[in-house]
Amino acid sequence: MTDTYRHKGLRAKLVEEIKKKGIKDEEVLAAIGRVPRHEFMDSSFINFSYKDKAFPIGAGQTISQPYTVAFQTELLQIEKMDKVLEIGTGSGYQAAVLFEMKAKVYSIERQRELFLKTQDKLPKLGYRPYLFYGDGYKGLPTYGPFDKIIITAGATDIPEELIKQLKTGGRMVIPVGSAEQQTMKLIVKKDDKLEITDHGLFAFVPFLRDKAY
C-alpha cells in the first residue's frame, strides 16, 4: 500500500469538509481520516480520491461519497465489537471504515466481479471483514442476529428478512425510494415494534432482489 504524506493531507482536508457538512461523531471522522480511499478506486480516478464525490468502480456500481459513508455510519452509532452486517460490499470502502471503528464486519456482495476484487484487496490493506457472495435481500441468517445493519443500495422497501436478523435494540440504516432518489431511514428494533425515522434524501444505485452474478 502506498499512503504518502500528500494522501494523508488530502484526507485531513476531506475530514474537515464532511465535518462542516454536519458529521459530528469523532470516531467516524477519525475512521474516514485513516482509510486510504485512493486504494479503493480505479487508477484513472486516483487524482479524485479525496473529493467528496461518488465515482464508478465497475459492474455498474460506485464507491460512495465519503459524506454519505460518514452519514450512514454516524446513524448506526457503532460501538466497539458491534456485529455489523453490510449489504453491498462494493469497493470495500464502507467495510474498511466500519473495521477501523473496531466493528466485527460481515459484508455481502451480489456482483461477482466486485466480490472477487474486494476479497483480494481488503486483506492486503489490513482489513479482514467476513466477505460473502450472494443475495443481499436474504442477508446472512446463519451468522445473525446483528447489532447493526447497513444497506448501501437504494431499496424499494424494507426487507423483512433483514429485520428478522436485527437484534432487539439494534439499528438498521437503509435508503428507500425510487431508482432516482431515496429517503435515508433509520430503523430501531424495539421489543414489539419498529421505530422508523427519516434522515434526508440521497441517491444510491438500485438494490436488486434475487440476483447475483
Backbone bond lengths (Angstrom), bond angles and torsions (degrees), N, CA, C in turn:
res aa  C-N    CA-C-N  psi(-1)  N-CA   C-N-CA  omega(-1)  CA-C   N-CA-C  phi
1 M - - - 1.468 - - 1.530 110.01 -
2 T 1.323 116.58 134.37 1.454 122.10 175.27 1.520 108.87 -105.95
3 D 1.325 114.99 114.58 1.466 119.59 -179.87 1.526 107.51 -134.18
4 T 1.322 115.93 94.02 1.462 121.71 -172.43 1.531 111.73 -86.10
5 Y 1.333 114.94 172.42 1.467 119.75 175.00 1.524 110.11 -61.39
6 R 1.336 116.44 -33.15 1.468 120.02 178.21 1.528 110.31 -64.26
7 H 1.340 116.64 -44.93 1.465 120.49 177.75 1.532 110.04 -58.76
8 K 1.320 115.81 -45.40 1.466 120.00 -178.12 1.527 111.70 -65.05
9 G 1.324 115.20 -36.86 1.461 119.36 177.90 1.521 111.63 -66.65
10 L 1.339 116.19 -40.51 1.465 120.71 177.88 1.527 110.77 -65.50
11 R 1.338 116.62 -37.04 1.471 120.40 177.22 1.523 110.84 -64.88
12 A 1.314 116.34 -40.58 1.471 119.84 179.20 1.533 110.02 -61.17
13 K 1.328 117.11 -39.64 1.465 120.82 177.38 1.528 110.93 -66.21
14 L 1.342 115.80 -39.34 1.465 120.55 178.32 1.521 110.44 -62.25
15 V 1.322 116.67 -43.55 1.467 121.22 178.51 1.517 110.32 -59.08
16 E 1.324 117.07 -44.54 1.464 120.68 178.82 1.527 111.38 -62.70
17 E 1.338 115.99 -37.19 1.461 120.76 -179.73 1.529 111.50 -65.09
18 I 1.334 116.96 -46.82 1.471 118.24 -178.25 1.534 111.17 -74.25
19 K 1.332 115.86 -24.44 1.471 119.50 174.26 1.527 109.71 -65.59
20 K 1.329 116.34 -42.01 1.465 120.94 178.28 1.521 111.52 -65.37
21 K 1.330 116.59 -25.77 1.468 120.90 -179.88 1.529 112.00 -82.63
22 G 1.342 116.63 -3.42 1.456 118.67 172.67 1.512 117.74 121.08
23 I 1.341 118.33 -2.12 1.469 119.74 177.82 1.526 108.99 -75.25
24 K 1.337 116.24 124.84 1.466 120.80 -174.24 1.529 113.87 -111.74
25 D 1.318 117.75 -25.05 1.460 121.78 -175.24 1.529 109.83 -65.82
26 E 1.325 116.70 113.07 1.463 121.60 -176.18 1.526 112.36 -64.43
27 E 1.325 116.85 -32.30 1.468 120.02 178.76 1.527 110.50 -67.65
28 V 1.322 116.78 -39.23 1.466 121.37 177.50 1.529 109.55 -64.90
29 L 1.314 116.98 -46.57 1.461 121.37 -179.74 1.529 110.83 -61.94
30 A 1.322 116.63 -39.95 1.466 120.56 179.22 1.528 110.78 -65.50
31 A 1.328 116.79 -39.47 1.465 120.86 179.54 1.528 110.82 -64.95
32 I 1.344 116.40 -44.41 1.469 120.57 176.54 1.529 109.66 -58.94
33 G 1.327 115.56 -37.02 1.458 120.85 -179.83 1.515 114.33 -70.72
34 R 1.329 117.23 -18.47 1.466 120.46 -179.05 1.529 113.74 -96.88
35 V 1.315 117.82 -27.68 1.467 120.07 -173.72 1.533 111.31 -79.67
36 P 1.342 117.59 122.92 1.468 121.28 -179.00 1.537 111.00 -76.19
37 R 1.317 117.00 85.31 1.469 121.20 -173.61 1.534 112.33 -58.12
38 H 1.330 117.24 -29.67 1.467 119.79 -179.07 1.526 111.90 -61.52
39 E 1.326 117.11 -24.55 1.465 120.84 179.87 1.528 111.98 -75.88
40 F 1.316 117.47 -12.17 1.460 121.69 -177.27 1.531 112.67 -101.17
41 M 1.341 116.56 4.28 1.459 120.65 -175.20 1.516 112.05 -119.81
42 D 1.330 115.74 152.86 1.456 120.84 176.54 1.524 109.64 -62.55
43 S 1.315 115.61 149.50 1.464 120.95 -174.29 1.522 113.10 -56.08
44 S 1.337 117.22 -31.92 1.461 120.30 -178.53 1.525 112.68 -66.01
45 F 1.336 116.58 -14.75 1.458 119.91 -178.03 1.529 113.07 -113.09
46 I 1.319 116.42 9.54 1.461 120.24 -176.82 1.530 112.23 -52.72
47 N 1.341 116.88 -42.19 1.463 119.82 -177.30 1.522 113.07 -67.62
48 F 1.336 116.69 -11.49 1.460 120.94 -178.63 1.537 112.23 -107.32
49 S 1.318 116.43 4.53 1.464 121.31 -170.80 1.519 114.25 -55.11
50 Y 1.319 117.42 -34.36 1.459 120.10 -175.07 1.519 113.48 -107.75
51 K 1.336 115.05 20.78 1.459 119.99 167.47 1.519 107.64 -84.32
52 D 1.312 117.37 145.77 1.462 120.64 -178.09 1.536 109.94 -82.03
53 K 1.337 114.21 66.87 1.457 121.21 -178.13 1.518 110.13 -142.77
54 A 1.337 115.47 158.84 1.458 121.31 172.79 1.529 108.52 -86.78
55 F 1.350 116.54 149.12 1.459 120.94 178.51 1.532 110.04 -139.65
56 P 1.329 117.74 152.82 1.473 121.33 179.37 1.524 111.67 -62.90
57 I 1.342 115.14 145.40 1.470 120.29 176.13 1.524 111.78 -128.58
58 G 1.350 116.26 6.60 1.460 120.11 -178.00 1.517 111.75 102.05
59 A 1.349 115.80 163.79 1.475 123.23 179.29 1.527 112.20 57.29
60 G 1.346 116.28 27.69 1.456 120.00 178.91 1.518 114.46 72.03
61 Q 1.330 117.31 15.16 1.468 122.34 -176.82 1.531 110.60 -112.14
62 T 1.324 115.33 169.59 1.465 120.37 179.39 1.530 110.70 -132.57
63 I 1.331 115.09 157.31 1.468 120.27 166.83 1.517 104.90 -86.33
64 S 1.314 116.68 127.45 1.464 121.26 -172.43 1.526 112.08 -64.61
65 Q 1.315 114.76 153.89 1.458 122.60 173.03 1.529 108.25 -59.34
66 P 1.336 118.98 132.38 1.467 120.73 -179.59 1.531 113.68 -52.27
67 Y 1.342 117.16 -39.34 1.464 119.26 178.08 1.523 110.94 -59.98
68 T 1.332 117.12 -40.91 1.466 121.33 179.77 1.522 110.69 -65.32
69 V 1.325 116.45 -42.34 1.472 121.09 176.81 1.526 109.71 -59.50
70 A 1.321 115.99 -47.08 1.468 120.87 179.96 1.525 111.17 -64.49
71 F 1.332 117.18 -40.37 1.462 122.19 -177.94 1.531 110.71 -63.35
72 Q 1.339 116.73 -48.66 1.460 119.95 179.20 1.524 111.12 -63.62
73 T 1.327 115.96 -42.08 1.468 120.62 -178.38 1.524 110.66 -64.56
74 E 1.323 116.90 -40.93 1.462 121.13 178.96 1.528 110.88 -62.66
75 L 1.326 116.91 -41.26 1.468 120.46 178.54 1.533 111.97 -62.14
76 L 1.312 116.32 -31.80 1.474 120.05 -178.42 1.532 112.44 -69.69
77 Q 1.336 116.80 -25.51 1.473 121.59 -176.31 1.531 110.87 55.23
78 I 1.315 115.03 60.71 1.462 122.25 -177.16 1.527 111.40 -64.00
79 E 1.320 115.22 133.42 1.457 122.16 172.74 1.525 108.93 -117.65
80 K 1.313 115.85 154.15 1.460 120.91 -178.23 1.523 110.67 -54.60
81 M 1.342 115.69 131.59 1.466 125.53 178.60 1.524 113.16 71.93
82 D 1.327 118.21 12.64 1.463 119.65 170.39 1.523 109.12 -57.88
83 K 1.311 115.51 141.03 1.461 121.70 175.62 1.527 106.58 -91.92
84 V 1.347 115.87 110.50 1.463 121.06 -171.63 1.527 110.63 -115.77
85 L 1.321 115.87 130.32 1.462 121.89 173.62 1.522 108.29 -101.44
86 E 1.328 116.17 123.34 1.460 121.84 175.60 1.525 108.82 -108.18
87 I 1.324 116.20 125.74 1.464 120.99 176.48 1.519 107.65 -101.16
88 G 1.335 116.34 110.83 1.454 122.35 -178.18 1.522 111.53 102.86
89 T 1.335 117.21 78.69 1.466 121.35 -178.46 1.526 111.08 -63.20
90 G 1.340 116.10 -39.73 1.462 120.58 -178.94 1.509 112.07 56.12
91 S 1.316 116.67 -125.16 1.469 121.98 -179.66 1.522 112.09 -75.23
92 G 1.337 116.70 -19.93 1.463 121.23 -175.64 1.524 112.81 97.05
93 Y 1.336 117.06 -1.65 1.472 121.19 -176.30 1.532 111.92 -63.99
94 Q 1.328 116.97 -47.71 1.472 119.97 179.34 1.532 110.97 -62.54
95 A 1.332 116.60 -40.35 1.470 120.48 178.17 1.521 110.55 -60.99
96 A 1.330 116.59 -39.20 1.461 120.88 179.64 1.522 111.10 -65.25
97 V 1.329 117.01 -40.51 1.469 120.82 177.87 1.530 110.11 -62.08
98 L 1.327 116.78 -44.58 1.469 120.95 178.24 1.524 110.93 -62.86
99 F 1.333 116.38 -41.47 1.459 121.96 179.36 1.531 110.17 -62.60
100 E 1.337 116.66 -39.74 1.472 121.16 178.11 1.529 111.45 -62.47
101 M 1.350 115.58 -25.02 1.460 119.87 179.72 1.531 111.79 -90.09
102 K 1.331 114.83 12.90 1.473 122.96 175.67 1.531 113.29 68.33
103 A 1.337 115.96 26.54 1.466 119.91 174.60 1.525 109.20 -83.81
104 K 1.317 115.28 156.55 1.456 121.82 173.90 1.534 105.52 -94.89
105 V 1.322 116.60 105.89 1.465 121.72 -166.90 1.531 112.78 -101.10
106 Y 1.332 114.65 127.39 1.461 123.09 172.11 1.527 106.19 -115.63
107 S 1.329 117.33 121.35 1.464 120.03 -173.84 1.523 110.57 -129.78
108 I 1.335 115.56 135.63 1.462 120.77 -177.76 1.527 110.06 -121.58
109 E 1.347 116.17 136.85 1.463 122.77 -177.59 1.532 109.67 -130.55
110 R 1.324 116.76 134.21 1.460 121.39 -177.71 1.527 113.51 -92.80
111 Q 1.333 118.13 -15.54 1.459 121.90 178.84 1.531 108.53 -92.75
112 R 1.324 115.92 111.71 1.467 119.84 -174.95 1.533 112.28 -58.81
113 E 1.327 116.50 -39.68 1.468 121.05 179.39 1.526 111.08 -56.65
114 L 1.321 116.25 -45.53 1.467 120.51 -179.68 1.521 111.61 -72.35
115 F 1.337 116.21 -38.47 1.459 119.70 179.26 1.533 110.87 -58.53
116 L 1.331 116.77 -48.35 1.460 120.70 -178.05 1.531 111.43 -65.10
117 K 1.327 115.82 -39.05 1.460 121.12 179.88 1.528 110.95 -64.50
118 T 1.324 115.97 -45.26 1.462 121.07 -177.59 1.522 111.63 -72.42
119 Q 1.319 115.72 -36.56 1.465 120.96 177.74 1.530 110.63 -58.63
120 D 1.305 115.80 -33.42 1.466 121.13 179.40 1.530 111.52 -81.98
121 K 1.340 116.11 -41.20 1.458 121.31 -171.97 1.532 114.99 -74.63
122 L 1.329 117.35 -47.59 1.470 120.08 -171.50 1.531 113.85 -57.08
123 P 1.348 119.10 -47.13 1.468 118.31 179.24 1.529 113.04 -61.32
124 K 1.340 116.94 -32.61 1.459 120.37 179.10 1.524 111.57 -66.63
125 L 1.333 116.31 -24.83 1.459 121.46 179.17 1.531 111.94 -93.13
126 G 1.350 115.50 0.50 1.458 119.43 178.64 1.515 114.74 92.66
127 Y 1.342 117.11 8.74 1.466 121.81 179.58 1.522 109.37 -106.53
128 R 1.330 115.36 129.45 1.465 118.65 -177.12 1.540 112.14 -130.91
129 P 1.324 116.36 63.97 1.470 118.88 172.64 1.529 108.72 -73.07
130 Y 1.320 116.60 167.57 1.460 121.41 174.14 1.521 107.21 -86.69
131 L 1.336 116.91 116.53 1.458 121.73 -174.61 1.522 111.44 -106.81
132 F 1.334 116.00 139.64 1.462 122.13 -177.82 1.523 110.44 -135.70
133 Y 1.327 115.63 147.27 1.461 122.28 176.27 1.525 107.91 -107.95
134 G 1.344 117.20 121.35 1.456 118.66 -179.74 1.514 113.48 168.13
135 D 1.324 115.57 -165.27 1.463 123.97 -175.60 1.523 110.62 -86.58
136 G 1.342 115.88 112.59 1.460 120.60 -177.21 1.512 114.26 -62.56
137 Y 1.347 117.68 -28.75 1.472 120.38 179.96 1.527 111.01 -61.37
138 K 1.332 116.58 -27.67 1.467 120.27 -178.87 1.520 112.25 -87.08
139 G 1.338 115.97 -15.89 1.452 119.27 179.66 1.514 112.29 65.45
140 L 1.335 115.51 -149.30 1.467 122.14 179.38 1.530 109.23 -135.33
141 P 1.349 116.78 71.38 1.466 119.94 -174.91 1.526 114.18 -57.39
142 T 1.318 117.24 -30.73 1.466 121.32 -179.45 1.520 111.77 -65.22
143 Y 1.328 116.72 -27.98 1.457 121.63 -174.57 1.530 113.35 -102.13
144 G 1.328 117.17 -7.05 1.458 121.41 -179.41 1.517 111.87 -77.57
145 P 1.330 117.12 -178.56 1.467 125.71 -2.09 1.529 111.84 -78.43
146 F 1.344 115.11 164.03 1.459 121.88 -176.09 1.531 110.91 -113.52
147 D 1.342 114.55 147.74 1.469 119.79 176.36 1.526 110.70 -71.76
148 K 1.320 115.40 -37.79 1.460 121.68 -177.18 1.536 109.08 -139.49
149 I 1.322 116.31 147.58 1.465 121.78 174.51 1.523 108.10 -133.70
150 I 1.317 116.06 132.16 1.464 121.51 178.45 1.523 109.30 -124.58
151 I 1.324 116.44 130.33 1.464 122.06 178.30 1.516 107.36 -111.17
152 T 1.332 116.75 125.64 1.461 121.00 -174.44 1.528 111.96 -110.20
153 A 1.333 116.43 31.59 1.464 122.42 174.65 1.525 107.63 -143.73
154 G 1.331 116.23 154.43 1.450 120.97 -176.80 1.516 112.85 -76.80
155 A 1.330 117.01 118.27 1.464 122.19 -177.92 1.530 110.79 -100.63
156 T 1.324 115.87 153.65 1.466 120.18 176.10 1.523 110.99 -87.90
157 D 1.341 116.03 -17.12 1.461 120.66 178.67 1.531 108.73 -155.06
158 I 1.311 115.71 177.19 1.466 120.68 178.38 1.531 108.04 -94.28
159 P 1.333 118.26 113.71 1.471 120.92 -176.46 1.531 112.43 -63.49
160 E 1.326 115.93 120.87 1.467 121.63 -179.32 1.525 111.17 -61.80
161 E 1.320 116.32 -34.51 1.461 120.72 -178.53 1.531 111.07 -63.09
162 L 1.327 116.72 -34.84 1.462 120.30 179.41 1.532 111.10 -75.33
163 I 1.317 116.57 -35.17 1.472 120.16 176.03 1.527 109.56 -59.95
164 K 1.316 117.22 -40.62 1.469 121.38 179.33 1.523 111.77 -61.81
165 Q 1.341 116.43 -29.30 1.462 120.64 -176.83 1.532 113.16 -89.35
166 L 1.334 116.02 1.15 1.464 121.27 178.74 1.521 110.14 -93.33
167 K 1.316 117.34 131.35 1.464 121.57 178.28 1.525 111.00 -64.12
168 T 1.314 116.58 152.87 1.465 120.17 170.18 1.525 108.20 -62.18
169 G 1.320 116.10 128.23 1.461 121.16 -174.21 1.520 112.62 91.85
170 G 1.334 116.03 -7.12 1.459 121.15 -178.42 1.523 112.75 -77.85
171 R 1.330 115.67 166.05 1.459 121.90 -176.88 1.529 110.03 -124.33
172 M 1.326 115.63 136.48 1.456 122.07 175.51 1.526 108.84 -123.90
173 V 1.334 115.86 136.62 1.467 121.42 176.06 1.517 107.68 -118.06
174 I 1.340 116.02 125.31 1.462 120.60 -176.18 1.529 110.81 -148.52
175 P 1.355 117.48 132.37 1.460 120.26 173.82 1.536 109.44 -84.59
176 V 1.328 117.12 124.77 1.467 121.55 -175.93 1.524 109.99 -125.18
177 G 1.343 115.90 132.67 1.456 119.10 178.09 1.508 112.16 163.23
178 S 1.332 116.49 -146.55 1.463 122.61 -178.87 1.531 109.68 -86.41
179 A 1.316 116.02 179.62 1.463 120.51 178.56 1.527 111.33 -67.58
180 E 1.335 116.53 -26.14 1.459 120.98 -176.15 1.529 113.39 -89.10
181 Q 1.331 117.02 -33.61 1.467 119.99 -174.02 1.522 110.42 -153.28
182 Q 1.332 114.65 141.69 1.465 119.40 -179.99 1.530 110.97 -132.54
183 T 1.322 114.74 156.64 1.462 121.90 173.66 1.520 108.32 -97.57
184 M 1.329 116.62 128.33 1.463 119.59 177.76 1.522 108.86 -74.28
185 K 1.310 116.29 121.59 1.459 121.33 -178.90 1.519 111.13 -113.67
186 L 1.312 114.97 136.44 1.458 122.24 172.32 1.519 107.43 -106.26
187 I 1.332 115.49 124.26 1.461 121.34 -179.97 1.527 108.51 -114.96
188 V 1.310 115.93 121.30 1.463 121.14 175.43 1.520 106.94 -109.71
189 K 1.317 116.16 123.94 1.461 121.21 -176.24 1.523 110.40 -87.15
190 K 1.323 115.44 112.93 1.463 121.39 177.00 1.528 109.45 -94.42
191 D 1.324 116.34 176.68 1.470 120.36 -179.31 1.521 112.23 -57.86
192 D 1.321 117.04 -42.54 1.465 119.74 -172.98 1.526 113.78 -125.46
193 K 1.344 116.81 7.31 1.463 118.23 -178.86 1.529 110.69 -161.64
194 L 1.336 114.60 170.51 1.457 121.31 174.09 1.531 108.22 -106.94
195 E 1.306 115.80 131.14 1.464 120.65 175.39 1.535 106.68 -99.43
196 I 1.333 117.04 113.07 1.465 121.59 -174.06 1.529 110.10 -116.46
197 T 1.331 115.90 126.67 1.466 121.02 177.41 1.532 109.49 -127.40
198 D 1.342 115.53 150.94 1.458 121.67 -179.51 1.530 110.66 -100.13
199 H 1.347 114.64 143.31 1.468 119.31 -174.45 1.530 112.20 -137.82
200 G 1.315 116.99 50.12 1.458 120.60 171.94 1.515 115.09 93.25
201 L 1.328 115.15 169.50 1.461 122.57 -176.07 1.531 111.14 -99.97
202 F 1.335 114.67 140.64 1.466 122.09 179.96 1.519 109.39 -141.85
203 A 1.327 116.51 171.01 1.467 121.09 176.12 1.526 109.07 -131.82
204 F 1.339 115.56 114.29 1.462 122.62 178.87 1.526 109.61 -117.93
205 V 1.333 116.55 160.32 1.459 119.71 170.18 1.527 107.43 -65.90
206 P 1.352 118.46 154.24 1.470 120.87 -175.70 1.536 114.15 -64.15
207 F 1.308 114.86 145.24 1.469 123.81 173.45 1.533 106.07 -91.99
208 L 1.343 116.14 105.12 1.466 120.30 -174.54 1.517 111.46 -92.66
209 R 1.302 115.51 135.45 1.462 122.38 -176.79 1.536 111.26 -92.37
210 D 1.339 116.13 143.18 1.454 123.16 172.90 1.528 113.90 57.71
211 K 1.335 116.77 34.12 1.458 118.85 178.87 1.526 110.26 -137.23
212 A 1.296 114.79 137.72 1.466 121.34 172.86 1.521 106.64 -151.45
213 Y 1.305 116.08 141.17 1.464 120.40 -175.75 1.524 110.34 -115.05
